Amino acid sequence: MPKYEEEDYLWLSGIQHYEFCPRQWALIHIENLWNENYLTASGRLFHKKVHDKTQYEKRGNIIIVRALKISSANLGLSGECDVVEFHKDKNGIKLKNFNEKYIPYPIEFKRGNGHAILSDEMQLCAQAMCLEEMLCCDIPKGALFYGEPKRRKVIEFSQELRNKVANTVFEMHKLFKKLYTPKPIYKNHCRACSMQDFCLPKISKQKSVKEYIKEVLLNEEIT
Ligand code: SF4
């Protein structure tokens, strides 16, 4: 029995926003505000290059599929994998139009210096959990590919990481259902946040962003 209906699915990519800051996630995914800084712009262009390539190719014992759409009724998520490699393995699954069996191996492309952060690992693990549900298989690991050192970091999908993904996504659904945007908590990471112009973390502790903007517009009309 699926846990979520399709209309309730959230964007899988929101996991990294939520892990960075639940308020940032809510501003983007509930209030539909978006702001782009250098980090998000270069990350977006980096991903565009990945997704612009042809959809699939076979290299030896590996089939490479790009921009694969994924979803999970159990998690209530949908999204897209940058790349999924299918590695030939007798314990894997049969794929349409291929005789051998394969195990999926998701790869997520990231800007950065190769130090995996938890939000990247969670996003990749969520992709694996979607693929497992869609293809009825087990996926033990995948990889993060970092653009600056051009290196892969293998990520094992431990039970602990899977639980962290499931609990985080559950919290995201709870907030989304209530359309609730958490109040800001000013921390060092706010300086690198693409949403700080909307968030106003130092002054909007007591007000929602919508309330604040309404108040500013009202004041401008009066003066
Ligand atoms: S500015 Fe700080 S509190 Fe506001 S959304 Fe960004 S990280 Fe969160």
Residues whose N, C-alpha, C, O or C-beta is under 5 A from the ligand:
A	BS01	SF4	C21 R23 Q24 P184 I185 H189 C190 C193 M195 Q196 C199 P201
